[in-house]
Amino acid sequence: MTEAHQVMNAADVHRATRRIAHEIVERNHGVEHVVLIGLQHGGVWFTEALAEALATIEPGSAVPTGSIDVSFHRDDINLRPSRMAGVSSIPTDITGTTLVLVDDVLFTGRTVRAALDALHNWGRPRTVQLAVMVDRGHRELPIRADYVGKNLPTSNDERVSATADGVVITKAGTP
């Protein structure tokens, strides 16, 4: 038996996205040197939503966006079920930029660590910031998000799914 609980609806996700976009603009004094890179697979939709929000906040400033697949940079590649690799698409030289890594859910921090390793193939940003829709805790590495839509304490047996339609916690239980 699986029990699911929605903790954010589409309107909540939209508000959190706009708030994070405002925080990015404020912290970086605009978006002139900002590049958004979404982590495959969950961070891509959030990257697109942030780019749209930034375009309304800073009209005339198109923020470059891209995506990165970190599958082959993970330290647990042999411990997890393999997933078909996504396509990395970095549309601009990231050297000297303020690169905002974007993901849907931050959990142990291992995916972010892998993303930092993968970025070395694309250049050397001036700084890297992290934006996530949900921070669920349980960090195994010293990684912290700069921008968080919702802090959501969870247990290890729960799964969190974050999409533009909302955030759902699923807990596997016994029948």
N, C-alpha and C positions, 0 to 999 in steps of 0.2 A: 504494500500500500504506500502510495506517495502522497505527501501533503504539501500543497503549494500555498504561498501567501504573498500577495502583491503588496509591496511596501512603497512603491512610487508608481503613479500612473503617467500617462504621456504628458500631461500638463506639468507635473512635477519635474519630469526629465527636461522638458523645454525650459522651465524656469531655472533649473540648476545649470543648464548649458549656457543660458544668457548671463547668469551670475558669474560663471567661470570665465566667460569671454570678457566681461567687464574687468575682472581681476587680472587677466592677462594684459589687457590694455593699460591698466593702472600700474601694474608692477614694472612693465617694460617701457613706460612712457610712450605708448603708441605701439604700432605693429610693424614699423619700418624694417626691422631686421629679424622678424619672427618667422619661423617655418614650423608648420604642424606636421608631425609624422605619426600616423596611426599604426598601432601594433596589430598585425594580422591575427586573428580575424575580428575580434570584438572591438578593437579600437578604431576601425575604419569608419563605421557609421558615426561614431562620436566625433571624429576628426572633421568629417563633412559638416556635421551640425555646428561645430565650433566655428568653422570657416564661414558658414552662412551668418552666424551671429556676429562675428567680427566684422563682416562686410556691412552690416547695418549700423554697427557702432562707429566704425571708421570708414565712412564711404570713400570710395576712390582708392582704397588700399587693399589690393588683392593679396591675401596671405598665401604663399605657396604651400601646398599640401602634398603629402605622399603617404606611402605605406611601407612597412618593413616586415618581412617574415623572419622570425628568429629561430625557427625550428632547428637548424643545424648549429646554433650557438648555445643551446641549452645544456646545462650540466647534468640534466636528468634524462637525456635523450633515450637511454636504454631502459629507463625505469617507467616511462609513461607509454601509453599506447601511441603508436605513430600516427601522424596526421598528414594528409597530403599537404605538401609545402605550398604556400601562397607565393605570390609574385611581389617582390620588393620593387617599389617605384619611388625613387627620390628625384623629383623634377628639377632640382637646382643644386649647385654646390653648397654644401652646408658649412663649409669652413668660415669661421667668424660670425656665424649666425647665433641667434637665440633659438635653440631648437626645443620645441615643446613635444615631448613624447606623449601620446594619447592612448589610453586604454580604457576598456569598460570597467573591469574589476581588478583591484589590487589585492592580492592575497599574500603569498609567501615572499614575493619580490623577485623570484627567480626569472620570470619572464622579462622584467625590466632589466635585470642584470644581463640577460642574454641580448637584449636590445642595445644596451650600451656597448657590448662587445661588437655587435653587428655594425654599429654606426662607424666604427673605425675604417670600414671599407669605403665609406662615402665622404670622409673628410673629418675635420676637427672643429666642431662648433665652439663658439666662445663660451657658451654656457648651455646646459641641458636642464630643462624643467620637466616636471611630470604632472599631467592632468588625468584624473580618473573620475568616472561617474560614481563608483562605489569603492570605498576602502573598507574591507571587511576584517582587517587585522590579521593576526597569525603570522607576522613577518618572521622569516628565517634569515633574512639578510638586512643590514642597516640601510633600508631604502624607505624614503618618505615622500609622499605626494605633495607637490606645491599647491595644487588646486584639486579640491574634492567636492563632488556633487553631494554625496551623503556618506557619513561614517555609519557603518552598519555592523555592529558586533555580531558575529556568528559563531556557531560551533563547527568543528571540523567535519561533522557528518552532514552539513548543509551545503547546498550548491546555490550560487547566486547567478542569475541571468539578468543582464542589463541590456536593454534595447531602447530604441526611440519610443516604443510603446509602453515602457515601464520597467520596473525592477521587481523581480520575483525571487523569493527564497523557496527552495524545494528541499524538504527534509525526507530522506528515505527512512521509513519506519518498518516495523515488523507487521505482518498481516494480522 
